[in-house]
Amino acid sequence: MKILALTDIHAAYDNVERILAAERGCHAIILGGDLTTHGTAEEAAEALKRFSSMGIPLYTVAGNMDPRSLEDTFSRHSTLVNGRGVLLDDVGIFGVSGSPPTPMNTPYEIAEEEIALRAHTGWKDVQAARIKIFVPHAPPRDTTVDAIRTGQHVGSTAVRKFVEQCQPHAVVCGHIHEARGTDTIGTTIVVNCGPALKGFYAILTVGKGVSVELKG
């Protein structure tokens, strides 16, 4: 199974359509947040309809730049996995919308305690899955995929603790545009897909485990 993973689109919807056209062999799409930048429900709905036109499952979380009110739209036009998990064959996908508080006071920021609660709630839903993929918008703290240009680590401490405890097979995140790449925490592979705004994305290949290829 191949899964296309995208984050940080920030309204660059034409970029996403080009990526979708190039990756028609994928079996599912994960959108890891920041579909919009302070977007409207109408804008988000139109974008999600365009992305779902391939007829393959579309799994989403909202990012810190997506107003919280957009989650109703995400739910109507995709499978929202914020604080819940779903099964795709033997793959369990679960996630957390938003980010920890930032200096920018963006639309969707939540406390680390709430991030932990949503992660563990979704984890319970995918216990039957052979492969488990966690989709928090924010990366785990103190990794190569959460460092800003100054070198400061600004990821989520709750995501980090959850991954250390539960060891999902893969973490798909974004949020920190300049920290595109992969890292590992124990047996978990962590991928910051990089901003789809600039044409970046990742392909997850599910076999006995999960492998990741960064593209774009």
C-alpha positions as CSV (number, residue, x, y, z in Angstrom):
1,M,0.0,0.0,0.0
2,K,1.2,3.5,-0.9
3,I,0.0,6.6,1.0
4,L,0.5,10.1,-0.2
5,A,1.2,12.5,2.7
6,L,0.9,16.3,2.4
7,T,1.1,19.1,4.9
8,D,1.2,22.9,5.0
9,I,-0.7,23.5,1.8
10,H,-1.6,27.1,2.8
11,A,-4.1,27.5,-0.1
12,A,-1.6,26.3,-2.9
13,Y,-4.3,24.0,-4.2
14,D,-3.0,23.9,-7.7
15,N,0.3,22.5,-6.4
16,V,-1.6,19.7,-4.7
17,E,-3.5,18.8,-7.9
18,R,-0.2,18.5,-9.7
19,I,1.1,16.2,-7.0
20,L,-2.0,14.1,-7.1
21,A,-1.7,13.8,-10.9
22,A,1.9,12.6,-10.5
23,E,1.0,10.0,-7.8
24,R,-2.0,8.3,-9.2
25,G,-0.9,4.9,-8.0
26,C,-1.4,5.8,-4.3
27,H,-4.1,4.1,-2.3
28,A,-4.9,6.9,0.2
29,I,-4.1,10.5,1.0
30,I,-3.1,12.1,4.3
31,L,-3.5,15.8,4.7
32,G,-1.6,16.8,7.9
33,G,-2.9,20.3,8.5
34,D,-2.7,23.9,7.3
35,L,-4.9,23.3,4.3
36,T,-5.7,27.0,4.4
37,T,-4.3,30.2,5.9
38,H,-7.2,31.7,7.9
39,G,-9.5,30.1,5.3
40,T,-13.2,30.0,5.0
41,A,-15.5,27.0,5.1
42,E,-16.3,27.5,1.4
43,E,-12.6,27.6,0.4
44,A,-11.8,24.5,2.4
45,A,-14.8,22.6,1.0
46,E,-13.9,23.4,-2.6
47,A,-10.3,22.3,-2.0
48,L,-11.3,19.0,-0.3
49,K,-13.7,18.2,-3.1
50,R,-10.9,18.7,-5.7
51,F,-8.6,16.5,-3.7
52,S,-11.2,13.7,-3.3
53,S,-11.9,13.6,-7.0
54,M,-9.4,10.8,-7.4
55,G,-11.8,8.5,-5.6
56,I,-9.4,7.3,-2.9
57,P,-9.7,7.7,0.9
58,L,-8.7,11.2,2.2
59,Y,-7.7,11.5,5.9
60,T,-7.2,14.9,7.5
61,V,-6.4,16.9,10.5
62,A,-6.5,20.7,10.8
63,G,-3.4,22.8,11.3
64,N,-2.8,25.8,13.5
65,M,-3.5,28.1,10.6
66,D,-6.9,26.5,9.9
67,P,-9.7,28.0,12.0
68,R,-11.2,25.5,14.4
69,S,-14.6,26.0,12.8
70,L,-13.3,24.4,9.6
71,E,-13.3,21.0,11.3
72,D,-17.0,20.6,10.4
73,T,-16.1,21.1,6.8
74,F,-13.2,18.6,7.0
75,S,-15.6,16.1,8.5
76,R,-18.1,16.5,5.7
77,H,-15.6,16.3,2.8
78,S,-12.9,13.9,4.2
79,T,-12.3,11.5,7.1
80,L,-11.2,13.8,10.0
81,V,-8.9,11.9,12.4
82,N,-8.5,14.5,15.1
83,G,-8.8,12.6,18.4
84,R,-10.0,9.5,16.7
85,G,-8.7,6.6,14.7
86,V,-10.0,4.7,11.6
87,L,-8.9,1.6,9.8
88,L,-7.9,1.3,6.2
89,D,-7.6,-2.4,5.7
90,D,-5.0,-3.3,8.4
91,V,-3.6,0.2,8.7
92,G,-4.9,2.4,11.6
93,I,-4.7,6.2,11.0
94,F,-5.3,8.6,13.9
95,G,-4.3,12.2,14.6
96,V,-4.4,15.5,16.4
97,S,-5.4,18.9,14.9
98,G,-3.8,22.2,15.8
99,S,-0.5,23.0,17.5
100,P,0.9,23.9,20.9
101,P,0.8,27.6,21.7
102,T,3.0,29.8,19.5
103,P,4.2,33.4,19.7
104,M,2.0,34.2,16.7
105,N,-1.3,33.4,18.4
106,T,-2.6,31.5,15.4
107,P,-6.2,30.3,15.0
108,Y,-5.9,26.7,16.3
109,E,-3.6,26.4,19.3
110,I,-4.2,23.9,22.1
111,A,-2.5,22.9,25.4
112,E,-0.1,20.1,25.4
113,E,-2.5,18.3,27.8
114,E,-5.2,18.4,25.2
115,I,-2.8,17.1,22.5
116,A,-2.0,14.1,24.7
117,L,-5.6,13.4,25.4
118,R,-6.5,13.4,21.7
119,A,-3.5,11.2,20.8
120,H,-4.4,8.6,23.3
121,T,-8.1,8.6,22.4
122,G,-7.2,8.0,18.8
123,W,-4.7,5.3,19.7
124,K,-7.4,3.3,21.4
125,D,-9.4,3.2,18.2
126,V,-6.6,1.6,16.2
127,Q,-5.5,-1.2,18.5
128,A,-6.7,-3.9,16.0
129,A,-4.5,-2.4,13.3
130,R,-1.3,-4.2,12.2
131,I,0.3,-0.9,11.2
132,K,-0.4,2.4,13.1
133,I,0.2,5.8,11.6
134,F,-0.1,8.9,13.8
135,V,-0.9,12.3,12.2
136,P,-0.3,15.3,14.5
137,H,0.1,18.6,12.8
138,A,2.9,19.5,15.1
139,P,6.1,17.5,15.2
140,P,7.6,15.8,18.3
141,R,9.9,18.0,20.3
142,D,13.7,17.7,20.2
143,T,14.0,16.0,16.8
144,T,15.5,17.0,13.5
145,V,12.0,17.8,12.2
146,D,11.0,20.4,14.7
147,A,13.9,22.9,14.6
148,I,13.4,26.4,13.3
149,R,16.2,28.3,11.5
150,T,17.8,29.4,14.8
151,G,18.2,25.8,15.8
152,Q,15.6,26.1,18.6
153,H,13.3,23.1,18.9
154,V,9.6,24.1,19.0
155,G,7.7,20.8,18.6
156,S,5.2,19.3,20.9
157,T,6.3,17.7,24.1
158,A,3.1,15.8,24.3
159,V,3.6,14.3,20.8
160,R,7.2,13.4,21.8
161,K,6.0,11.6,25.1
162,F,3.2,9.8,23.3
163,V,5.5,8.4,20.6
164,E,8.0,7.3,23.2
165,Q,5.3,5.5,25.1
166,C,3.3,4.0,22.3
167,Q,5.7,3.6,19.4
168,P,3.3,3.9,16.4
169,H,5.0,2.7,13.2
170,A,5.0,6.2,11.6
171,V,4.4,9.8,12.5
172,V,3.3,12.2,9.7
173,C,3.7,15.9,10.7
174,G,4.5,19.3,9.3
175,H,4.1,22.8,10.9
176,I,7.8,23.7,10.9
177,H,8.4,24.4,7.2
178,E,12.2,24.6,7.3
179,A,12.5,21.2,9.2
180,R,11.5,18.9,6.3
181,G,13.0,15.5,6.8
182,T,12.9,12.3,8.7
183,D,14.0,11.1,12.2
184,T,13.3,8.2,14.5
185,I,12.1,7.9,18.0
186,G,12.8,4.3,19.2
187,T,11.2,2.1,16.4
188,T,9.0,5.0,15.1
189,I,9.9,6.8,11.9
190,V,8.9,10.5,11.9
191,V,8.4,12.4,8.7
192,N,7.9,16.2,8.3
193,C,6.7,16.2,4.8
194,G,7.7,19.8,4.1
195,P,5.3,22.4,2.8
196,A,3.2,21.4,-0.1
197,L,3.0,25.1,-0.6
198,K,6.5,24.7,-2.2
199,G,5.7,21.3,-3.9
200,F,7.0,19.0,-1.2
201,Y,5.4,15.8,0.0
202,A,6.1,12.2,1.1
203,I,5.2,8.7,0.1
204,L,4.7,6.1,2.8
205,T,5.0,2.5,1.6
206,V,3.3,0.0,3.9
207,G,4.6,-3.5,3.8
208,K,5.8,-5.4,6.8
209,G,6.5,-2.0,8.2
210,V,6.5,1.6,6.9
211,S,9.1,3.2,4.7
212,V,9.2,6.9,3.7
213,E,10.3,8.7,0.6
214,L,10.5,12.5,0.6
215,K,9.6,14.0,-2.8
216,G,9.2,17.3,-4.5
